Amino acid sequence: MLKESGIIVTGLLAFLSLTGCMHKVPVMVAEYTAAEPDISMAGKVWKQAPEYHFLPYTAGTWYEEIERANGMRDRVLEPGSIKLLWNENFLYIGVKMTDSDLVDEAERNQTHIFLLADTVELFIKPGNHPYYWEIYGSVNAKKTCYFYPGRGRLGLPVNDTYKHGVEVETILNGTLNDDGDHDRGWTLMLKIPAAELTRYGAKWDATEKWTIHLVRHNYSVYLPSREVSAYPEFKAGNPHFYEGYANLILDKKTAGRQ
């Protein structure tokens, strides 16, 4: 009898593992907005939206010992929060961040801005299609949007020449590129046209399974090293691992509350 019970328990655990019941897929909910939201994120619709907080990540193997010695593996030294809004025409990403040193040395758009500036990076993918986007917004409102037809084409030069309609707005609470003072933070809003997201056949509504991931790159003279944080929690060493992205829920139940 004990042997049979053990077989049943083992079989049940295997079943739960195969069905994904033992691994909770992260979720991010976008609140519906009929009106254009304010970048200050002080409006009613922003207050209704769920809030998500960046979690510790790594800036790479070269930084690991520095991060470990300074407790950066266990907490985000300069925190940031994320809220999402949407309607039939746009996806809005609002991010508020503590930042002791506002840095942006990017001189142009459509480049790897995260290597040059305080940046928020968005990855968004329709789950039933191979393609996805990588979108940056920097503290000085520089922007980049890369489109990948599939991860197997990652790194090809043609991805860098993508024409897009993404908009970036920022509010700064401090002085840009002055390491002699102590800044307080900044706010970012990414505005992504639905026409961009549906260009290749995906639907911009709840019938499409969208997935999403955000990464923050934070430079500061006051930090032990460049701080990288992410949401959702990300164990993979590569943000192009879209199997680990959060499910994006386009919530329209809230439309009647506005």
N, C-alpha and C positions, 0 to 999 in steps of 0.2 A: 504493500500500500504506500509506504514512504517513497519507494522508488518511483511508483506511478505518479505521486504528487510532485516529485522533483521534475519528472518529464513534463508534466502539465505546466508547472511554473516556468520552466526553461522555454517551452514552446510559446507561452503567453508573452514573455519578455521579447522573444525574437519577433513575434507578430507586432508588438507595440513599436519596436525599433524600425521594422520595415514600413509601418504605416505612418511613421513620423510623430507618433504620440509622445515619444520621449524627447523630442526636440521641438521646442516652441518657436515657430517662425516669428521674428519681430514684425511689428505692424506700426505704420505711421499714418495718422488720419489727417486729411486735409479738410478744413472747414469750408463750407460753401459761402461765397460772398457775391452778392448781386452788384455791388458797387466797387469801384477802384479803391483798394486799401491804402492807408497812409503809411509812409515809410517809417514814421516814428513808432509804429506798432502800439499806439495808445488807444486806438479806436475799439469800439465794442466788439467787432467781429474778430479782431486779434485776441481780445480777452477771452472769447468763447473757445478759441482753438486750443487743442491739447499742446502741451509744451514738452519738448524733448531736450535732454542735456547731453552735450558731447562727453564721450568717455575716453579713457586713456588709450592711446595707440602708440606706435613707435615711429620715429623718424627714419629708421633703418638700422642695419647692423652696426654701422660705424658709430651710432649714438647709444647703443645699448648699455654700455657700462656707465655712461654719464647719466642716463635716465634711471638706471637701477640705483645708483649712488645718491640720487637726489629725490627719490620717491615718485618719479614721474610714471612709473609703471602701475602705481596704485591709485593715482588721482590726477586730475587736471589742475595744474597750478593756476592757470588763468581761464576760468570757466566760460562757457557760452551756451546759449539756449536757442532752440529752433522751433518755429511754428510754421504751419503750412495752410494756405488758402487756395481755393480754386473756383473757377466757374467754367462755362462752356468755351470761353475764349483764352483763358490763361491759367497757368500754375504760378503761384506766388510763394517764394521761399523767404521767410523773414528770420534773421539771425541777430541776436544781441550778444555782444562779447565784451568781457573784461579784457583790457589790453594795456599794458604798462608802457608800451613803446610802439607807436604807429609807424609802420615801415612799408614803403612802396617804391621800388626802384624800377618798376616796369615802365618802359617808354612807349609801348605800343600794345594794341590789342592782338588777339589771335596768336598767342605764344604761350609757352609754359610759365604762366604768371606765378604759379606757386613756388618757383625757384627764385623769385625776385621780390615777393611782397607778401604781406599778411593777406591771406586768401581763404575763401570758402570754395570748396570743390563739390560739385553735385554730379552724381552718376544716376541716370534714369533709363529704365529699360522696360519695354512691353514684354511681359513674360513669354508670350507665345510667338515671338519673333526673334531672330538672331541679332538684330541691330540694337545699338544703344548710343547714348550721348554722354559726353564728359564736358561739364560746363564750369567755368571759373568766374568768380567775381572778386576783385581786390578792394582794399581799403580806399584806394583812390579812384574807384569805379572803372578800372580797366576790366575787360571781359574777353573770354575765350570760349568757343564752343567747338568741340571736336565731335564728328559723327563717325561711328564705326559700323560698317555694314555687317560685321560679324567679328568676334574676338580673334578669329584666325587671320584677320587682316590688320590686327593691331600693329602699329609702328610704321605703316606705309606712309610716305610723304603726302599722298592725296588727302589723308584725313585732316591735315593741317590747313587745307584751303577751303574748308566748308563755309558757305555763306549762310548766315542765320539772322534771326530777328530778336535774339535775347537782349534784354535790357537790364542794366545794373544801376542801382542807386545806393548811396551811402550817406550816413550821418557820422561825423567824427566828433569825439569828445576828447580833444587833445590836439597836439601839433604834429603834423606829418613830417617824418624824416628828421627829427631833432632828438638825438640821443642824450641831450643834456637836461631834458625835463622829464617829468613823470606823467604819462597820459593815463586816461581812465578807461577808454574803450571806444567801440564803434558799433554801428548798426548797419546791416546790409539787407537789401531786398533784391532778389533775383525775380525777374518777370519773364516767364517762358511762354511764348505763344502756343496755343493748342494747334494752330496750323503747322507749327514746326514738328510737333509730336505726332501728328497724323499724316505727315507728308508721304510716308512710305506704307500706309495701309492700316496702321493701328488705329483703334477707336479711342477717343478721349471721353470715356465715361466708365461707369462701374462694371460694364460687361467685359472690359479688357483688364487683364491682370497686369498691373504696373508694379514695378519694383524700384526701390530708391536707396541711395546711400550718400552720406555727406561726410566730408573730411575737412578739417580746419588746419591750416598751416600758420603758425604764429611765431614771428621773429621778435626778439626783444633783447636789449642790452641787459635787462634785469633777470633774464631767464638763464638757467644753466646751459641750455642748448635750445635750438629750434624745437618748439613744442607742436606735436601733431596729435590731434584728437579726432574722434570719429563718432558717428551714430548711424546705424545701430552698432552695438559692440561687435568688433571685427577681429577674429582670430587669424584670418589669412594675412599673409605678408604682402598681398597685392590687391589694391582696391578694384581691379578689374575682375575679381572673383565674384561675379554677380550671383552665384549660387548663395552667397551670404547676405544679399541685400534684404531690406525690409519690404514687406508688402505695403503698397500705397493704397489707402482706402479713400476714394473720392466720396465724401459724405454729403449727401444732398438733403438729409432729413432736417438739417438746421436752417434751410432756406426760409421756412415760415417764421422763424424767430426774429428775423431782421426787420 
